[in-house]
Amino acid sequence: MPDAEPKRFLVVVTTNEAEKVLEALLLAANAREMGMDTYMYFTLSGVEALIRGQLNRLRPGRGTVASNLRRRADRIGLPSNLEEFYDELRSRGVKVYVDEPSLLAAGLARGDLVPVDGLAGPGFPLALGPDTYTLVI
């Protein structure tokens, strides 16, 4: 009997590089639109992307990858304001968690961030269970 398709999708964001954070947001949006329970887990320097005001400072650079991301974002109607897009993702059911040890190591507190659904430890990705498709960016 073949394995069932994963019911959950997790994007682990380990960086605050603009192209990679934007790609993570787009992947989460696509997974949610496909009806999957969708989670984002920001860890390591990815936590810094969620500092209030930081999402709107992220701008993909120039080049093929950035151009492709911008075209994909335009195709799905991504607002130029990434914080609005982030809020829209959360209102559509994407759950966002932050790795608490990474938050503390960066000298940040939860109040320094845009709204998130919670803080979690390094075991969070495993806690979602085996029927979770996990992508690390």
CORHU-V9868 format. One line per field, one symbol per residue. ss: DSSP state (A for helix, B for strand, O for the rest). psi: psi as a letter, one per 40 degrees, with the letter a starting at -180 (. if undefined). A space follows every 50 residues. Layout:
ss=???
psi=???
This chain:
ss=OOOOOOOBBBBBBOOOOAAAAAAAAAAAAAAAAOOOBBBBBBOAAAAAAA BOOOAAAOOOOOOAAAAAAAAAAAAOOOOOOAAAAAAAAAAOOOBBBBBA AAAAAOOOOAAABOOOOBBBOOOAAAAOOOOBBBBBO
psi=hiiiiieihhhhheiehddddddddddddddddeeihhihhhibedddde hheddeehhiaiiddddddddddddefhidhddddddddddeehhhihhd dddddefiideeiihieiiiaeeddddeiefhhhhh.
